Amino acid sequence: MLLAAVAAFVGASVQSATGFGFALVLSPALFAVVEPVEAVTSLLMLGFALNVLVLFEQGRPEHVDWQALAPVLIAAVPGLGAGLAALTLLSKEALQVAVGLAVIGAAGWQLQDRARGAQRSAPRGAAGSASGGASRSPSRRRGSPPPAAAWIVGFTSGALTTSISVSGPPVVLWLEARGVSPAEFRAFLAASFLALNLAGGALLLVAQGAGALDAGLVFPLLGLVLAGYAVGAVAFRHLDRERFFLLALALVVVTGAASVAAGLGVI
């Protein structure tokens, strides 16, 4: 339980500062201590609270491209059902391995992308002072993914939401391809996660009953999520975003490896 408490605080800090990472950090810890349905439901409820704070921290949502978000959320609806089927059919060990591999894969991709971004920005010199880290990250490429990409991303994210509650990687890849700014990146993810967490949590509660939600687990962790959000919000405005992100990704890799090891019976 101590591991889950630490992961809730760190995961909330990471997501508040960078736009995603809450489920990446917390899901391996929760899958290790409770049953998969309870773990996913707890993640969705805690993630809902966290994303409300991130999305509405300025009083009203800003930097969200609602037109681009619509097809992602529409396509996520059937994906939520597919993910729920996987959650009920697969064993806890299989889901632990899936969570760990998803976590490590997402972290590895993000590290590689950061390295490419640093190379692209190198000719312009070092990236800004600590006070401007969040707004001076390496410039992102402006791309034009095909229209179908939004629908594929939505379905995949929906399936990941109700199966292992790690829905961020597909949306992150898509946003990177579109070349959004850090503020747009963070706000879009908060809006998409908020909708997915609400829909996924409601679907799980309807399908599994009230027993899917362990209030004795969620409420103690909620306080740590709120504290983590506050720390991450300060980090987004004042800290060097790249260094902070590298530390977070290192932790993500460790927790992902632990989840795979637990699922395989190594630990």
C-alpha positions as a Python dict, from the first residue, in 0.01 Angstrom:
ca = {
    (1, 'M'): (0, 0, 0),
    (2, 'L'): (294, 232, 65),
    (3, 'L'): (407, 181, -295),
    (4, 'A'): (58, 276, -419),
    (5, 'A'): (61, 591, -203),
    (6, 'V'): (399, 703, -336),
    (7, 'A'): (296, 620, -693),
    (8, 'A'): (-29, 819, -660),
    (9, 'F'): (159, 1130, -551),
    (10, 'V'): (437, 1096, -809),
    (11, 'G'): (199, 1002, -1090),
    (12, 'A'): (-27, 1300, -1020),
    (13, 'S'): (277, 1530, -1014),
    (14, 'V'): (403, 1393, -1344),
    (15, 'Q'): (66, 1426, -1519),
    (16, 'S'): (4, 1775, -1381),
    (17, 'A'): (344, 1887, -1506),
    (18, 'T'): (361, 1708, -1841),
    (19, 'G'): (5, 1620, -1943),
    (20, 'F'): (22, 1244, -1891),
    (21, 'G'): (186, 976, -1680),
    (22, 'F'): (-57, 923, -1391),
    (23, 'A'): (-173, 577, -1501),
    (24, 'L'): (176, 486, -1621),
    (25, 'V'): (313, 533, -1270),
    (26, 'L'): (19, 422, -1054),
    (27, 'S'): (-124, 127, -1250),
    (28, 'P'): (162, -119, -1184),
    (29, 'A'): (140, -47, -811),
    (30, 'L'): (-239, -92, -796),
    (31, 'F'): (-236, -408, -1007),
    (32, 'A'): (13, -550, -757),
    (33, 'V'): (-209, -494, -450),
    (34, 'V'): (-573, -531, -566),
    (35, 'E'): (-771, -724, -825),
    (36, 'P'): (-768, -591, -1186),
    (37, 'V'): (-1127, -459, -1183),
    (38, 'E'): (-1067, -268, -860),
    (39, 'A'): (-733, -140, -984),
    (40, 'V'): (-875, -5, -1311),
    (41, 'T'): (-1184, 147, -1145),
    (42, 'S'): (-968, 320, -883),
    (43, 'L'): (-736, 455, -1152),
    (44, 'L'): (-1029, 592, -1350),
    (45, 'M'): (-1189, 764, -1050),
    (46, 'L'): (-861, 917, -931),
    (47, 'G'): (-769, 1015, -1286),
    (48, 'F'): (-1106, 1185, -1330),
    (49, 'A'): (-1044, 1406, -1026),
    (50, 'L'): (-691, 1488, -1140),
    (51, 'N'): (-795, 1585, -1493),
    (52, 'V'): (-1075, 1807, -1368),
    (53, 'L'): (-812, 2004, -1179),
    (54, 'V'): (-574, 2024, -1477),
    (55, 'L'): (-841, 2117, -1730),
    (56, 'F'): (-1015, 2382, -1521),
    (57, 'E'): (-716, 2529, -1336),
    (58, 'Q'): (-758, 2858, -1528),
    (59, 'G'): (-1131, 2871, -1456),
    (60, 'R'): (-1234, 2737, -1796),
    (61, 'P'): (-1074, 2499, -2049),
    (62, 'E'): (-815, 2663, -2271),
    (63, 'H'): (-597, 2536, -2556),
    (64, 'V'): (-833, 2246, -2635),
    (65, 'D'): (-913, 2180, -3002),
    (66, 'W'): (-1265, 2047, -2949),
    (67, 'Q'): (-1316, 1980, -3323),
    (68, 'A'): (-1013, 1752, -3327),
    (69, 'L'): (-1113, 1588, -2999),
    (70, 'A'): (-1466, 1490, -3114),
    (71, 'P'): (-1374, 1195, -3344),
    (72, 'V'): (-1129, 1063, -3083),
    (73, 'L'): (-1403, 1046, -2819),
    (74, 'I'): (-1666, 905, -3055),
    (75, 'A'): (-1435, 624, -3163),
    (76, 'A'): (-1343, 556, -2800),
    (77, 'V'): (-1698, 440, -2717),
    (78, 'P'): (-1676, 95, -2884),
    (79, 'G'): (-1317, 73, -2764),
    (80, 'L'): (-1437, 98, -2403),
    (81, 'G'): (-1650, -213, -2456),
    (82, 'A'): (-1360, -404, -2611),
    (83, 'G'): (-1134, -314, -2321),
    (84, 'L'): (-1394, -424, -2066),
    (85, 'A'): (-1416, -763, -2236),
    (86, 'A'): (-1038, -800, -2211),
    (87, 'L'): (-1045, -703, -1843),
    (88, 'T'): (-1300, -972, -1757),
    (89, 'L'): (-1151, -1247, -1976),
    (90, 'L'): (-778, -1215, -1905),
    (91, 'S'): (-604, -1316, -1583),
    (92, 'K'): (-449, -1073, -1336),
    (93, 'E'): (-101, -1199, -1430),
    (94, 'A'): (-162, -1140, -1803),
    (95, 'L'): (-289, -788, -1734),
    (96, 'Q'): (12, -714, -1510),
    (97, 'V'): (245, -810, -1794),
    (98, 'A'): (38, -605, -2039),
    (99, 'V'): (49, -301, -1810),
    (100, 'G'): (424, -334, -1764),
    (101, 'L'): (497, -373, -2134),
    (102, 'A'): (269, -79, -2221),
    (103, 'V'): (443, 134, -1961),
    (104, 'I'): (794, 44, -2077),
    (105, 'G'): (702, 86, -2442),
    (106, 'A'): (550, 429, -2384),
    (107, 'A'): (845, 541, -2177),
    (108, 'G'): (1095, 413, -2435),
    (109, 'W'): (918, 590, -2718),
    (110, 'Q'): (899, 912, -2521),
    (111, 'L'): (1270, 900, -2434),
    (112, 'Q'): (1355, 845, -2800),
    (113, 'D'): (1131, 1133, -2906),
    (114, 'R'): (1290, 1363, -2649),
    (115, 'A'): (1634, 1273, -2786),
    (116, 'R'): (1521, 1355, -3140),
    (117, 'G'): (1370, 1682, -3018),
    (118, 'A'): (1695, 1779, -2847),
    (119, 'Q'): (1886, 1713, -3171),
    (120, 'R'): (1644, 1927, -3371),
    (121, 'S'): (1676, 2216, -3126),
    (122, 'A'): (2056, 2192, -3080),
    (123, 'P'): (2148, 2451, -3349),
    (124, 'R'): (1945, 2712, -3165),
    (125, 'G'): (2131, 2659, -2840),
    (126, 'A'): (2031, 2546, -2494),
    (127, 'A'): (1669, 2538, -2394),
    (128, 'G'): (1592, 2830, -2165),
    (129, 'S'): (1608, 2897, -1797),
    (130, 'A'): (1433, 2710, -1522),
    (131, 'S'): (1149, 2960, -1516),
    (132, 'G'): (1068, 2901, -1880),
    (133, 'G'): (1117, 2525, -1905),
    (134, 'A'): (754, 2441, -1971),
    (135, 'S'): (721, 2682, -2261),
    (136, 'R'): (1066, 2634, -2413),
    (137, 'S'): (1078, 2262, -2477),
    (138, 'P'): (1215, 2147, -2813),
    (139, 'S'): (1004, 2265, -3104),
    (140, 'R'): (755, 2005, -3226),
    (141, 'R'): (712, 1913, -3585),
    (142, 'R'): (394, 2033, -3753),
    (143, 'G'): (243, 1735, -3925),
    (144, 'S'): (-86, 1636, -4083),
    (145, 'P'): (-190, 1284, -3981),
    (146, 'P'): (-461, 1130, -4202),
    (147, 'P'): (-821, 1182, -4077),
    (148, 'A'): (-855, 811, -4001),
    (149, 'A'): (-577, 838, -3744),
    (150, 'A'): (-804, 1018, -3498),
    (151, 'W'): (-1057, 736, -3513),
    (152, 'I'): (-792, 466, -3468),
    (153, 'V'): (-641, 657, -3176),
    (154, 'G'): (-983, 695, -3014),
    (155, 'F'): (-1073, 326, -3039),
    (156, 'T'): (-732, 216, -2908),
    (157, 'S'): (-739, 461, -2620),
    (158, 'G'): (-1089, 351, -2524),
    (159, 'A'): (-983, -14, -2520),
    (160, 'L'): (-678, 64, -2308),
    (161, 'T'): (-890, 273, -2068),
    (162, 'T'): (-1109, -14, -1946),
    (163, 'S'): (-852, -293, -1980),
    (164, 'I'): (-532, -160, -1820),
    (165, 'S'): (-619, 211, -1770),
    (166, 'V'): (-310, 325, -1963),
    (167, 'S'): (-484, 516, -2242),
    (168, 'G'): (-229, 792, -2297),
    (169, 'P'): (29, 652, -2544),
    (170, 'P'): (-192, 650, -2858),
    (171, 'V'): (-312, 1007, -2796),
    (172, 'V'): (41, 1121, -2715),
    (173, 'L'): (174, 977, -3042),
    (174, 'W'): (-105, 1145, -3236),
    (175, 'L'): (-52, 1483, -3071),
    (176, 'E'): (322, 1461, -3134),
    (177, 'A'): (252, 1394, -3502),
    (178, 'R'): (24, 1700, -3513),
    (179, 'G'): (301, 1914, -3360),
    (180, 'V'): (100, 2083, -3085),
    (181, 'S'): (253, 2321, -2831),
    (182, 'P'): (317, 2213, -2468),
    (183, 'A'): (8, 2401, -2346),
    (184, 'E'): (-212, 2245, -2616),
    (185, 'F'): (-59, 1904, -2548),
    (186, 'R'): (-137, 1919, -2175),
    (187, 'A'): (-490, 2059, -2216),
    (188, 'F'): (-593, 1818, -2494),
    (189, 'L'): (-477, 1519, -2292),
    (190, 'A'): (-662, 1641, -1983),
    (191, 'A'): (-985, 1682, -2182),
    (192, 'S'): (-958, 1340, -2347),
    (193, 'F'): (-861, 1164, -2023),
    (194, 'L'): (-1146, 1335, -1837),
    (195, 'A'): (-1404, 1204, -2084),
    (196, 'L'): (-1251, 857, -2103),
    (197, 'N'): (-1218, 824, -1726),
    (198, 'L'): (-1580, 928, -1671),
    (199, 'A'): (-1720, 698, -1939),
    (200, 'G'): (-1493, 407, -1851),
    (201, 'G'): (-1561, 435, -1479),
    (202, 'A'): (-1936, 447, -1531),
    (203, 'L'): (-1922, 145, -1763),
    (204, 'L'): (-1722, -58, -1512),
    (205, 'L'): (-1958, 30, -1225),
    (206, 'V'): (-2261, -69, -1433),
    (207, 'A'): (-2103, -394, -1552),
    (208, 'Q'): (-1934, -498, -1228),
    (209, 'G'): (-2150, -334, -960),
    (210, 'A'): (-2050, -119, -664),
    (211, 'G'): (-1794, -381, -559),
    (212, 'A'): (-1570, -264, -844),
    (213, 'L'): (-1490, 51, -647),
    (214, 'D'): (-1289, 18, -325),
    (215, 'A'): (-1366, 342, -140),
    (216, 'G'): (-1118, 248, 132),
    (217, 'L'): (-845, 257, -131),
    (218, 'V'): (-960, 553, -340),
    (219, 'F'): (-1026, 814, -73),
    (220, 'P'): (-685, 793, 102),
    (221, 'L'): (-510, 811, -235),
    (222, 'L'): (-726, 1109, -344),
    (223, 'G'): (-552, 1338, -96),
    (224, 'L'): (-213, 1238, -237),
    (225, 'V'): (-340, 1298, -591),
    (226, 'L'): (-448, 1651, -497),
    (227, 'A'): (-110, 1720, -341),
    (228, 'G'): (68, 1577, -645),
    (229, 'Y'): (-139, 1798, -875),
    (230, 'A'): (-32, 2107, -682),
    (231, 'V'): (336, 2013, -707),
    (232, 'G'): (306, 1934, -1077),
    (233, 'A'): (126, 2260, -1154),
    (234, 'V'): (419, 2451, -1004),
    (235, 'A'): (663, 2233, -1197),
    (236, 'F'): (486, 2304, -1526),
    (237, 'R'): (529, 2679, -1474),
    (238, 'H'): (874, 2697, -1317),
    (239, 'L'): (1089, 2386, -1354),
    (240, 'D'): (1300, 2264, -1642),
    (241, 'R'): (1045, 2041, -1808),
    (242, 'E'): (1292, 1815, -1985),
    (243, 'R'): (1491, 1721, -1673),
    (244, 'F'): (1173, 1667, -1477),
    (245, 'F'): (1037, 1446, -1754),
    (246, 'L'): (1352, 1236, -1777),
    (247, 'L'): (1336, 1162, -1404),
    (248, 'A'): (969, 1072, -1434),
    (249, 'L'): (1035, 839, -1725),
    (250, 'A'): (1310, 665, -1531),
    (251, 'L'): (1057, 591, -1257),
    (252, 'V'): (805, 476, -1516),
    (253, 'V'): (1052, 222, -1656),
    (254, 'V'): (1124, 85, -1308),
    (255, 'T'): (755, 46, -1219),
    (256, 'G'): (679, -109, -1557),
    (257, 'A'): (957, -364, -1516),
    (258, 'A'): (827, -446, -1168),
    (259, 'S'): (479, -507, -1307),
    (260, 'V'): (611, -744, -1576),
    (261, 'A'): (819, -928, -1317),
    (262, 'A'): (518, -965, -1086),
    (263, 'G'): (299, -1094, -1367),
    (264, 'L'): (563, -1350, -1463),
    (265, 'G'): (601, -1461, -1101),
    (266, 'V'): (959, -1339, -1072),
    (267, 'I'): (878, -1128, -763),
}
